[in-house]
């Protein structure tokens, strides 16, 4: 190139450079001087992640000025995806997540709190819970959680949980002992190391009766704060599980009652699945086919190990459903609706007088039935006890019997009261379901045509009446007042006693009453006094029997007093205002035959069971049903009861269609 041309070219380049410099200065001054703002020209917009930028690149993964991207990257999806369970202790579970190696998310009945939200991100709620309290043996009853805030009260909690925080912040006067895991809390309660256990109500309810519940809380899945794509996918999936009705099915498989899930979504909660990007947690899970979930698997019914070492529980089923939703979206896989597992347990119904005039005997009956179920299962069975209240009433028991029919029981142990057994039998016999009573003694129940499918492990009161007669005669009295209820049990036993005494004409007086409507027994007692009777025989339940005995003491009637099984047992003293009034009262009650096994010893050693009556019979009734149910349908099975009077029972177990 000639020298002149080179000079001109160089000069042109200088001019162009000067013009570019001046134009940039002009733009800068225009901004500083506050001139009219105009939209920048496209070439002035920089940023490869900005769709309006001149250098926008849809494949870019970093907006670092160089628009770094790998034009060859695309996600390689696995064929399917499922949860991968990773066991973690509770205290280190969040650090384990944030370390980035152990798991992608946490699902472990974790309450969403502000403190935790500072270090992890939570999904929308997948369960709404509440805190609860259960008490150990001998612990005082409470009506509010604040009742625990007293010096000398010891509360057991799991370390690092919201119950731990609540106790320390609100129950400062009490002593709070924190344990590493939930099983240790329950062990401490059972050992007497703590008076109460506090924790999530659904979990505690599996260990004992809830005294109080408080503080509603929401559970969420936790992810690392840099896992925005995974958070969005989880939120969308949870919403889909809820909207489809699958959530209700999962909830119903683990909990009773209506679903109470709170909707805590906000405007920031994702409603559409995100596009996975290179290197994200979501992408890693989609490519590997596994979403790694940290959990503390010792917290039923939310998460625990089954017999094969697999994680099961509400959280496990929710995790399956959530991951299925994500896989269905990204991979196009099938998204099956949750199906509750079909129970293989054999259900045995148990009608217990939890309410009504002999409710004080219900706890010993419950103990006996539970021991029988435990023994049946220890022998290789798979039995479930379905316990309902008979109310010691035919109407209540009939309704309970229908519930038992609907639940699929193969047979029913109960009821205790004769009238309740009659009411239940009318329903159960129509369904072809046998029942084995452990305490109904009315002679009328011996009529197989009137009460089909009814069996019992106790003899008729035709026999107990004879035993009462012998007891009274042995005391030397002769002018007996017979005071009795007019229900099936009272009338039947009173007639049996009178017959064995020689007839009603040999009684001083015979007075019947309705225990459901009578609250003042002074007229009855006055009638006994006026007749000059030298003794009283009561055929009553413990509540009305206690009132009669105390009325006798108040009115100065001091004569030998006798009763039957309805007022037997230490628990009957609970109905007395002054238990000393029962001193000297003699009663008949069942007695186990020798060599009847070790249940009698177990019952005698238990503070609850030892206070009752018919405990061995309740145990036998459940055991007999279990043994018969283990045989093929239609097979008969015979067993001798534990009464000294041997009664043979032939039982045909019902097989639900």
C-alpha positions as CSV (number, residue, x, y, z in Angstrom):
1,X,0.0,0.0,0.0
2,X,1.4,3.5,-0.9
3,X,2.4,5.7,2.0
4,X,-0.3,8.2,1.3
5,X,-3.0,5.6,1.4
6,X,-1.6,4.2,4.7
7,X,-1.7,7.7,6.2
8,X,-5.3,8.3,5.1
9,X,-6.3,4.9,6.5
10,X,-4.6,5.7,9.8
11,X,-6.3,9.0,9.9
12,X,-9.7,7.5,9.2
13,X,-9.2,5.1,12.1
14,X,-8.3,8.0,14.4
15,X,-11.4,9.9,13.3
16,X,-13.6,6.8,13.9
17,X,-12.1,6.3,17.4
18,X,-12.6,10.0,18.3
19,X,-16.3,9.8,17.1
20,X,-16.9,6.8,19.2
21,X,-15.4,8.4,22.2
22,X,-17.4,11.6,21.7
23,X,-20.6,9.7,21.2
24,X,-20.1,7.8,24.5
25,X,-19.3,11.1,26.3
26,X,-22.4,12.7,24.9
27,X,-24.5,9.8,26.1
28,X,-23.0,10.1,29.5
29,X,-23.5,13.8,29.7
30,X,-27.1,13.4,28.6
31,X,-27.7,11.1,31.5
32,X,-26.0,13.4,33.9
33,X,-27.8,16.5,32.7
34,X,-31.2,14.9,33.1
35,X,-32.3,15.0,29.5
36,X,-35.2,13.0,28.1
37,X,-34.8,9.3,28.8
38,X,-35.1,7.0,25.8
39,X,-35.1,3.2,25.5
40,X,-31.6,2.1,24.7
41,X,-30.8,0.8,21.3
42,X,-30.7,-3.0,21.2
43,X,-27.0,-3.0,20.7
44,X,-26.6,-1.1,23.9
45,X,-28.4,-3.8,26.0
46,X,-25.8,-6.3,27.2
47,X,-26.4,-9.6,29.1
48,X,-26.6,-13.0,27.5
49,X,-29.2,-14.2,30.0
50,X,-31.6,-11.3,29.1
51,X,-33.9,-12.0,26.3
52,X,-34.0,-8.3,25.2
53,X,-30.2,-8.1,25.0
54,X,-28.4,-7.9,21.7
55,X,-26.1,-10.7,22.7
56,X,-28.8,-12.9,24.3
57,X,-28.0,-16.6,24.1
58,X,-30.6,-19.1,25.1
59,X,-28.0,-21.7,25.7
60,X,-26.0,-19.6,28.1
61,X,-25.5,-20.8,31.6
62,X,-23.5,-17.9,33.1
63,X,-24.0,-14.2,32.7
64,X,-20.4,-13.3,33.3
65,X,-19.8,-11.1,30.3
66,X,-18.4,-13.9,28.2
67,X,-21.8,-15.6,27.8
68,X,-20.3,-18.9,28.8
69,X,-22.3,-21.9,27.6
70,X,-22.0,-25.4,26.4
71,X,-23.8,-25.6,23.2
72,X,-23.7,-29.4,23.3
73,X,-25.3,-29.8,26.8
74,X,-28.8,-31.2,27.1
75,X,-30.4,-33.1,30.0
76,X,-30.2,-36.9,29.8
77,X,-33.3,-38.2,31.6
78,X,-33.4,-41.5,33.4
79,X,-36.2,-43.8,32.5
80,X,-38.0,-43.2,35.8
81,X,-37.3,-41.7,39.2
82,X,-38.0,-42.8,42.8
83,X,-37.1,-41.7,46.3
84,X,-33.8,-42.9,47.7
85,X,-34.0,-43.0,51.5
86,X,-31.0,-41.8,53.6
87,X,-31.2,-42.3,57.3
88,X,-30.1,-39.4,59.4
89,X,-30.2,-38.5,63.1
90,X,-32.5,-35.6,63.9
91,X,-30.1,-33.1,65.3
92,X,-27.7,-33.2,62.3
93,X,-30.3,-33.6,59.6
94,X,-30.2,-30.0,58.3
95,X,-26.4,-29.8,58.4
96,X,-26.4,-33.1,56.5
97,X,-28.6,-31.6,53.8
98,X,-26.6,-28.4,53.5
99,X,-23.4,-30.3,53.2
100,X,-24.6,-31.2,49.7
101,X,-23.5,-34.8,49.6
102,X,-25.9,-36.9,51.7
103,X,-29.3,-35.9,50.3
104,X,-31.2,-33.6,48.1
105,X,-34.1,-32.8,50.4
106,X,-35.5,-33.6,53.9
107,X,-38.9,-35.2,54.5
108,X,-39.1,-36.2,58.2
109,X,-42.1,-34.6,59.8
110,X,-40.2,-31.4,60.0
111,X,-42.1,-28.3,61.2
112,X,-41.7,-25.2,59.2
113,X,-40.2,-22.6,61.6
114,X,-38.6,-19.1,61.0
115,X,-35.4,-20.3,62.5
116,X,-35.1,-23.2,60.1
117,X,-36.2,-21.1,57.2
118,X,-33.0,-19.1,57.7
119,X,-30.8,-22.0,56.6
120,X,-33.1,-24.1,54.3
121,X,-36.0,-23.4,52.0
122,X,-39.4,-25.1,52.7
123,X,-42.0,-26.4,50.3
124,X,-45.6,-25.7,50.8
125,X,-47.2,-27.6,53.7
126,X,-47.8,-31.3,53.1
127,X,-49.2,-32.0,56.6
128,X,-50.8,-29.9,59.4
129,X,-50.1,-31.2,62.9
130,X,-50.3,-30.2,66.5
131,X,-48.3,-30.8,69.6
132,X,-49.6,-33.1,72.3
133,X,-48.9,-34.5,75.8
134,X,-49.2,-38.0,77.2
135,X,-48.6,-39.0,80.8
136,X,-46.7,-41.8,82.4
137,X,-48.0,-44.2,85.0
138,X,-49.4,-42.3,88.0
139,X,-49.0,-38.9,86.4
140,X,-51.6,-36.2,87.3
141,X,-54.2,-35.4,84.7
142,X,-53.9,-32.0,83.0
143,X,-56.5,-29.9,81.1
144,X,-54.0,-27.5,79.5
145,X,-50.3,-27.6,78.6
146,X,-49.6,-24.8,81.0
147,X,-50.5,-27.2,83.8
148,X,-47.1,-28.7,83.2
149,X,-45.3,-25.5,84.2
150,X,-44.7,-26.5,87.8
151,X,-41.6,-27.2,89.8
152,X,-40.9,-31.0,90.2
153,X,-42.6,-31.8,86.9
154,X,-40.3,-33.6,84.4
155,X,-41.1,-33.4,80.7
156,X,-39.4,-35.6,78.1
157,X,-38.9,-34.3,74.5
158,X,-36.8,-35.1,71.5
159,X,-33.8,-32.8,71.2
160,X,-34.0,-30.1,68.6
161,X,-37.8,-30.5,68.0
162,X,-40.4,-27.8,68.3
163,X,-41.6,-29.5,71.5
164,X,-38.1,-29.0,72.9
165,X,-38.2,-25.3,72.0
166,X,-41.7,-24.9,73.3
167,X,-41.0,-26.5,76.7
168,X,-37.9,-24.4,77.2
169,X,-39.6,-21.2,76.2
170,X,-43.0,-21.7,78.0
171,X,-42.5,-24.2,80.8
172,X,-39.5,-22.8,82.6
173,X,-40.7,-23.9,86.0
174,X,-40.7,-27.6,84.9
175,X,-37.6,-29.7,84.1
176,X,-37.3,-30.5,80.5
177,X,-35.1,-33.5,79.5
178,X,-34.2,-33.8,75.9
179,X,-33.4,-37.1,74.3
180,X,-31.6,-37.9,71.0
181,X,-34.4,-39.7,69.4
182,X,-38.1,-40.3,70.0
183,X,-37.9,-44.0,71.1
184,X,-35.7,-42.8,74.0
185,X,-38.4,-40.3,75.0
186,X,-40.9,-43.1,75.3
187,X,-38.5,-45.4,77.1
188,X,-37.9,-42.7,79.6
189,X,-41.6,-42.2,80.1
190,X,-42.2,-45.9,80.6
191,X,-39.3,-46.2,83.0
192,X,-40.6,-43.4,85.1
193,X,-37.6,-41.1,84.3
194,X,-40.0,-38.4,83.1
195,X,-43.6,-37.7,84.1
196,X,-44.9,-36.6,80.7
197,X,-43.8,-36.8,77.0
198,X,-44.4,-33.9,74.6
199,X,-44.3,-34.1,70.9
200,X,-46.3,-34.4,67.7
201,X,-49.8,-35.5,68.6
202,X,-50.2,-38.2,65.9
203,X,-47.0,-39.8,67.0
204,X,-47.7,-39.7,70.8
205,X,-51.2,-41.0,70.2
206,X,-49.7,-44.4,69.2
207,X,-48.0,-44.6,72.6
208,X,-50.8,-43.5,75.0
209,X,-54.0,-41.4,75.4
210,X,-53.5,-37.7,74.6
211,X,-54.1,-35.5,77.6
212,X,-54.1,-32.2,75.6
213,X,-53.2,-30.9,72.2
214,X,-51.9,-27.4,71.3
215,X,-49.9,-25.4,68.8
216,X,-50.9,-26.2,65.2
217,X,-47.9,-26.6,63.0
218,X,-47.2,-27.3,59.3
219,X,-44.7,-29.8,58.0
220,X,-42.8,-29.2,54.8
221,X,-40.0,-30.7,52.8
222,X,-36.7,-28.8,53.2
223,X,-34.2,-28.2,50.4
224,X,-30.9,-26.3,50.2
225,X,-31.2,-22.6,49.5
226,X,-29.5,-23.0,46.1
227,X,-32.0,-25.6,45.0
228,X,-34.7,-23.3,43.6
229,X,-35.6,-25.6,40.7
230,X,-36.1,-28.6,43.0
231,X,-38.2,-26.5,45.4
232,X,-40.4,-25.4,42.5
233,X,-40.9,-28.9,41.2
234,X,-41.7,-30.2,44.7
235,X,-44.3,-27.4,45.3
236,X,-46.0,-28.2,42.0
237,X,-46.0,-31.9,42.7
238,X,-47.5,-31.5,46.2
239,X,-50.2,-29.3,44.7
240,X,-51.0,-32.0,42.1
241,X,-51.2,-34.7,44.8
242,X,-53.6,-32.7,46.8
243,X,-55.8,-31.6,43.8
244,X,-56.1,-35.2,42.5
245,X,-57.5,-36.6,45.7
246,X,-54.5,-38.8,46.1
247,X,-53.6,-36.9,49.3
248,X,-56.9,-37.8,50.9
249,X,-56.3,-41.5,50.2
250,X,-52.8,-41.4,51.7
251,X,-54.0,-39.5,54.7
252,X,-56.9,-41.9,55.3
253,X,-54.4,-44.8,55.3
254,X,-52.5,-43.4,58.3
255,X,-54.9,-41.2,60.2
256,X,-58.5,-41.1,61.4
257,X,-60.8,-38.2,60.8
258,X,-61.1,-35.5,58.2
259,X,-58.1,-34.0,56.4
260,X,-56.9,-30.8,58.0
261,X,-54.1,-29.7,55.7
262,X,-53.5,-25.9,55.8
263,X,-53.0,-24.1,52.5
264,X,-49.9,-21.9,53.2
265,X,-49.0,-21.2,49.6
266,X,-48.1,-17.6,48.6
267,X,-47.6,-15.6,45.4
268,X,-44.1,-17.0,45.3
269,X,-45.1,-20.6,45.4
270,X,-44.4,-22.2,42.0
271,X,-47.4,-23.3,39.9
272,X,-45.5,-24.6,36.9
273,X,-42.6,-27.0,36.6
274,X,-39.2,-25.3,35.9
275,X,-36.9,-26.1,33.1
276,X,-33.9,-28.0,34.5
277,X,-30.6,-26.4,34.1
278,X,-27.1,-27.9,33.9
279,X,-25.7,-28.8,37.3
280,X,-28.9,-28.2,39.3
281,X,-30.1,-30.5,42.1
282,X,-33.3,-31.2,40.1
283,X,-31.2,-32.1,37.0
284,X,-29.0,-34.4,39.1
285,X,-32.1,-36.3,40.4
286,X,-33.7,-36.5,37.0
287,X,-30.6,-37.8,35.4
288,X,-29.7,-40.3,38.2
289,X,-33.3,-41.5,38.6
290,X,-33.3,-41.0,42.3
291,X,-34.2,-38.2,44.6
292,X,-32.2,-38.6,47.8
293,X,-34.3,-37.9,50.9
294,X,-32.9,-37.6,54.4
295,X,-35.2,-38.8,57.1
296,X,-35.1,-39.9,60.8
297,X,-36.9,-43.2,60.4
298,X,-38.0,-43.8,64.0
299,X,-41.1,-41.7,64.1
300,X,-44.2,-43.6,63.2
301,X,-46.7,-43.0,61.7
302,X,-44.7,-40.6,59.6
303,X,-41.5,-42.6,58.9
304,X,-40.2,-45.9,60.3
305,X,-38.8,-49.2,59.1
306,X,-41.0,-52.1,58.3
307,X,-40.0,-55.8,58.9
308,X,-38.0,-55.8,55.7
309,X,-36.1,-52.7,56.4
310,X,-38.0,-50.5,54.1
311,X,-39.1,-47.0,55.1
312,X,-42.9,-46.8,55.5
313,X,-45.4,-44.3,56.9
314,X,-47.3,-41.2,55.8
315,X,-44.1,-39.3,54.7
316,X,-42.9,-42.4,52.7
317,X,-46.2,-42.6,50.8
318,X,-46.2,-38.8,50.2
319,X,-42.7,-39.0,48.9
320,X,-43.6,-41.8,46.5
321,X,-46.6,-39.8,45.3
322,X,-44.6,-36.5,44.9
323,X,-41.7,-38.2,43.0
324,X,-44.2,-40.0,40.8
325,X,-45.7,-36.6,39.9
326,X,-42.3,-35.2,39.0
327,X,-41.3,-38.2,37.0
328,X,-44.6,-38.2,35.1
329,X,-44.0,-34.6,34.0
330,X,-40.4,-34.8,33.0
331,X,-40.1,-38.4,31.9
332,X,-43.7,-39.2,30.8
333,X,-43.9,-42.2,33.1
334,X,-47.1,-43.6,34.5
335,X,-48.4,-41.8,37.5
336,X,-50.4,-44.3,39.5
337,X,-52.9,-43.2,42.1
338,X,-52.1,-44.3,45.7
339,X,-53.8,-47.4,46.8
340,X,-54.0,-48.1,50.5
341,X,-52.4,-51.5,51.2
342,X,-54.9,-54.3,51.8
343,X,-54.7,-55.3,55.5
344,X,-53.9,-58.9,56.1
345,X,-54.7,-58.6,59.8
346,X,-57.6,-60.6,61.2
347,X,-59.9,-58.2,63.0
348,X,-61.5,-59.2,66.3
349,X,-64.2,-57.0,67.7
350,X,-64.2,-56.2,71.4
351,X,-67.3,-54.7,73.1
352,X,-66.2,-53.0,76.3
353,X,-68.4,-51.0,78.8
354,X,-66.2,-47.9,78.4
355,X,-69.2,-45.8,79.5
356,X,-72.2,-46.7,81.7
357,X,-72.7,-48.2,85.1
358,X,-69.7,-50.6,85.1
359,X,-67.2,-48.4,83.3
360,X,-64.7,-48.8,86.1
361,X,-64.1,-52.3,84.9
362,X,-63.4,-51.3,81.3
363,X,-59.6,-50.7,81.8
364,X,-59.0,-54.2,83.2
365,X,-61.0,-55.6,80.3
366,X,-58.9,-53.7,77.8
367,X,-55.7,-55.0,79.4
368,X,-56.9,-58.6,79.2
369,X,-58.0,-58.2,75.5
370,X,-54.7,-56.5,74.6
371,X,-52.7,-59.3,76.3
372,X,-54.6,-61.9,74.3
373,X,-53.9,-60.1,71.0
374,X,-50.2,-59.8,71.9
375,X,-50.1,-63.6,72.8
376,X,-51.8,-64.5,69.5
377,X,-49.4,-62.4,67.5
378,X,-46.4,-63.7,69.4
379,X,-47.4,-67.1,68.4
380,X,-47.2,-66.1,64.7
381,X,-50.7,-64.6,64.1
382,X,-51.6,-61.3,62.6
383,X,-54.5,-60.0,64.7
384,X,-56.0,-56.6,65.2
385,X,-58.3,-55.6,68.1
386,X,-61.2,-53.3,67.2
387,X,-62.5,-52.0,70.5
388,X,-65.7,-50.1,70.8
389,X,-67.9,-48.9,73.7
390,X,-71.0,-51.0,74.5
391,X,-72.2,-48.5,77.1
392,X,-73.6,-51.4,79.0
393,X,-76.7,-50.7,77.0
394,X,-78.5,-52.6,74.2
395,X,-79.0,-49.6,71.9
396,X,-75.4,-48.4,72.2
397,X,-74.1,-51.9,71.8
398,X,-76.3,-52.4,68.7
399,X,-74.8,-49.4,67.0
400,X,-71.3,-50.4,68.0
401,X,-72.0,-53.9,66.6
402,X,-72.9,-52.4,63.2
403,X,-69.7,-50.5,63.2
404,X,-67.8,-53.7,63.9
405,X,-69.6,-55.5,61.0
406,X,-68.7,-52.6,58.7
407,X,-65.0,-52.8,59.8
408,X,-64.8,-56.5,58.8
409,X,-64.3,-58.3,62.1
410,X,-64.5,-62.1,62.0
411,X,-66.1,-62.4,65.4
412,X,-66.7,-60.3,68.5
413,X,-65.6,-60.7,72.1
414,X,-68.3,-59.2,74.4
415,X,-70.3,-57.7,75.5
416,X,-70.0,-57.6,79.3
417,X,-73.5,-56.6,80.3
418,X,-76.3,-59.0,79.3
419,X,-78.6,-56.3,77.9
420,X,-75.7,-55.0,75.7
421,X,-75.0,-58.5,74.5
422,X,-78.6,-58.9,73.5
423,X,-78.6,-55.7,71.5
424,X,-75.3,-56.5,69.8
425,X,-76.4,-60.1,69.0
426,X,-79.4,-58.8,67.1
427,X,-77.1,-57.1,64.7
428,X,-74.2,-59.5,64.6
429,X,-76.3,-62.7,64.2
430,X,-78.1,-61.1,61.2
431,X,-74.6,-60.6,59.6
432,X,-73.6,-64.2,60.5
433,X,-70.9,-63.0,62.9
434,X,-70.4,-65.0,66.1
435,X,-69.9,-63.3,69.5
436,X,-68.3,-64.7,72.6
437,X,-69.3,-62.9,75.8
438,X,-66.9,-62.8,78.7
439,X,-69.3,-61.5,81.3
440,X,-72.9,-61.7,80.2
441,X,-74.6,-64.2,82.6
442,X,-78.3,-63.7,82.0
443,X,-80.1,-67.1,81.8
444,X,-82.1,-65.7,78.9
445,X,-79.0,-65.7,76.7
446,X,-78.9,-69.5,76.8
447,X,-81.8,-69.6,74.4
448,X,-80.0,-70.3,71.1
449,X,-83.1,-69.7,69.0
450,X,-83.6,-66.2,70.4
451,X,-79.8,-65.4,70.4
452,X,-78.2,-67.3,67.5
453,X,-74.4,-67.2,67.1
454,X,-74.0,-66.3,70.8
455,X,-71.5,-68.0,73.0
456,X,-70.0,-67.2,76.3
457,X,-67.1,-68.3,78.5
458,X,-69.1,-67.7,81.7
459,X,-71.9,-69.8,83.1
460,X,-75.5,-68.7,83.3
461,X,-76.7,-66.9,86.4
462,X,-78.8,-70.0,87.0
463,X,-75.5,-71.3,88.4
464,X,-74.3,-68.1,90.0
465,X,-77.7,-67.8,91.8
466,X,-77.0,-71.2,93.4
467,X,-73.5,-70.0,94.4
468,X,-75.0,-66.9,96.0
469,X,-77.6,-68.9,97.8
470,X,-74.9,-71.1,99.3
471,X,-72.8,-68.0,100.4
472,X,-75.8,-66.3,102.1
473,X,-77.0,-69.5,103.8
474,X,-73.5,-70.2,105.2
475,X,-73.6,-66.8,107.0
476,X,-76.5,-68.0,109.2
477,X,-79.1,-65.4,108.1
478,X,-82.6,-66.4,107.2
479,X,-84.8,-63.4,106.6
480,X,-83.3,-62.0,103.4
481,X,-84.3,-58.9,101.5
482,X,-83.6,-59.3,97.7
483,X,-83.0,-55.9,96.1
484,X,-82.3,-56.1,92.3
485,X,-82.2,-54.3,89.0
486,X,-85.0,-55.1,86.6
487,X,-82.8,-55.3,83.5
488,X,-81.8,-58.6,81.9
489,X,-78.9,-59.3,84.2
490,X,-80.7,-58.2,87.4
491,X,-84.0,-59.9,86.8
492,X,-82.3,-63.2,85.7
493,X,-80.0,-63.5,88.7
494,X,-82.6,-62.4,91.2
495,X,-85.0,-65.1,89.9
496,X,-82.2,-67.6,90.1
497,X,-81.4,-66.7,93.7
498,X,-85.1,-66.7,94.8
499,X,-85.6,-70.1,93.2
500,X,-82.6,-71.6,94.9
501,X,-83.7,-70.0,98.2
502,X,-86.9,-72.0,98.0
503,X,-89.1,-69.4,96.4
504,X,-90.1,-65.7,96.8
505,X,-92.4,-66.7,99.6
506,X,-89.3,-67.4,101.8
507,X,-87.8,-64.0,101.2
508,X,-88.3,-61.1,103.7
509,X,-89.0,-58.8,100.7
510,X,-88.2,-58.6,97.0
511,X,-87.7,-55.1,95.5
512,X,-86.9,-54.3,91.9
513,X,-85.7,-51.0,90.5
514,X,-84.5,-49.4,87.2
515,X,-80.9,-48.4,87.7
516,X,-81.1,-45.9,84.7
517,X,-83.8,-43.8,86.4
518,X,-83.4,-44.3,90.1
519,X,-81.1,-41.9,92.0
520,X,-82.6,-42.0,95.5
521,X,-82.7,-45.4,97.3
522,X,-83.9,-44.2,100.7
523,X,-87.5,-45.5,100.0
524,X,-86.1,-49.0,99.2
525,X,-83.9,-49.0,102.3
526,X,-86.8,-47.8,104.5
527,X,-88.9,-50.7,103.1
528,X,-86.2,-53.2,104.1
529,X,-86.1,-51.6,107.6
530,X,-89.9,-51.7,108.0
531,X,-90.0,-55.4,106.9
532,X,-87.5,-56.3,109.7
533,X,-85.2,-58.1,107.3
534,X,-81.9,-59.5,108.8
535,X,-79.8,-59.3,105.6
536,X,-79.7,-57.8,102.1
537,X,-78.8,-59.5,98.9
538,X,-78.0,-57.0,96.1
539,X,-78.2,-57.8,92.4
540,X,-76.8,-54.5,91.1
541,X,-74.0,-52.8,89.2
542,X,-71.3,-51.1,91.2
543,X,-72.6,-47.5,90.8
544,X,-76.2,-48.2,92.1
545,X,-74.9,-50.8,94.5
546,X,-72.6,-48.2,96.1
547,X,-75.5,-45.8,96.5
548,X,-77.6,-48.5,98.2
549,X,-74.9,-49.6,100.6
550,X,-74.1,-46.0,101.6
551,X,-77.8,-45.2,102.0
552,X,-78.1,-48.2,104.3
553,X,-75.2,-46.9,106.4
554,X,-76.7,-43.4,106.5
555,X,-80.1,-44.7,107.6
556,X,-78.6,-47.0,110.2
557,X,-79.4,-50.3,108.6
558,X,-76.5,-52.4,109.7
559,X,-77.1,-56.0,108.5
560,X,-75.1,-58.6,106.6
561,X,-75.0,-57.5,102.9
562,X,-74.3,-59.7,99.9
563,X,-73.8,-59.2,96.2
564,X,-72.7,-60.7,93.0
565,X,-70.2,-60.1,90.2
566,X,-71.7,-56.7,89.4
567,X,-70.2,-55.2,92.6
568,X,-67.1,-57.4,92.8
569,X,-63.6,-56.3,92.3
570,X,-61.4,-53.5,93.8
571,X,-62.4,-51.1,91.0
572,X,-66.0,-51.2,92.3
573,X,-64.8,-49.1,95.3
574,X,-64.3,-46.2,92.9
575,X,-68.1,-45.6,93.0
576,X,-68.2,-45.1,96.8
577,X,-68.1,-41.7,98.4
578,X,-66.8,-43.5,101.5
579,X,-65.3,-46.8,100.5
580,X,-65.3,-47.9,104.1
581,X,-69.0,-48.4,103.8
582,X,-68.3,-51.5,101.7
583,X,-66.5,-53.2,104.5
584,X,-68.0,-56.6,105.2
585,X,-69.9,-56.9,101.9
586,X,-69.6,-60.4,100.5
587,X,-69.8,-61.2,96.8
588,X,-69.5,-64.0,94.3
589,X,-67.1,-63.6,91.4
590,X,-65.5,-65.9,88.8
591,X,-62.3,-67.8,89.7
592,X,-59.8,-69.2,87.2
593,X,-59.2,-73.0,87.4
594,X,-55.8,-74.2,88.3
595,X,-53.4,-74.7,85.5
596,X,-55.1,-72.0,83.4
597,X,-51.8,-70.5,82.2
598,X,-49.9,-67.4,83.3
599,X,-52.3,-64.7,82.4
600,X,-53.7,-64.7,85.9
601,X,-50.2,-63.9,87.2
602,X,-49.7,-61.2,84.7
603,X,-53.1,-59.6,85.6
604,X,-52.4,-59.8,89.3
605,X,-49.1,-58.1,88.8
606,X,-50.7,-55.2,86.9
607,X,-52.1,-52.2,88.9
608,X,-55.0,-51.9,86.5
609,X,-55.9,-55.4,85.6
610,X,-55.8,-56.6,89.2
611,X,-58.7,-54.3,90.2
612,X,-61.3,-55.8,87.8
613,X,-63.5,-58.9,87.4
614,X,-63.9,-61.3,84.5
615,X,-60.4,-60.4,83.3
616,X,-59.5,-64.1,82.6
617,X,-62.8,-64.6,80.8
618,X,-62.1,-61.5,78.6
619,X,-58.6,-62.9,77.8
620,X,-60.1,-66.3,77.0
621,X,-62.8,-64.9,74.7
622,X,-60.3,-63.2,72.5
623,X,-57.9,-66.1,72.6
624,X,-60.7,-68.5,71.5
625,X,-61.7,-66.4,68.6
626,X,-58.1,-66.1,67.5
627,X,-57.5,-69.8,67.7
628,X,-60.7,-70.5,65.7
629,X,-59.9,-67.8,63.1
630,X,-56.6,-69.5,62.4
631,X,-58.4,-72.6,61.3
632,X,-60.2,-72.9,57.9
633,X,-63.7,-71.3,57.7
634,X,-66.4,-73.7,58.8
635,X,-64.1,-75.7,61.1
636,X,-65.2,-76.0,64.7
637,X,-62.9,-75.5,67.7
638,X,-63.5,-76.4,71.3
639,X,-62.1,-75.0,74.5
640,X,-62.8,-75.3,78.2
641,X,-63.4,-72.0,80.0
642,X,-61.5,-70.9,83.0
643,X,-64.4,-71.2,85.4
644,X,-64.3,-74.0,87.9
645,X,-67.6,-75.0,86.3
646,X,-66.5,-76.4,83.0
647,X,-68.3,-75.0,80.0
648,X,-67.6,-76.2,76.4
649,X,-67.8,-73.7,73.6
650,X,-68.1,-74.7,70.0
651,X,-67.3,-71.7,67.8
652,X,-67.7,-71.2,64.1
653,X,-65.8,-68.2,62.9
654,X,-67.4,-65.9,60.3
655,X,-65.4,-65.2,57.1
656,X,-66.4,-61.8,55.6
657,X,-67.3,-62.1,51.9
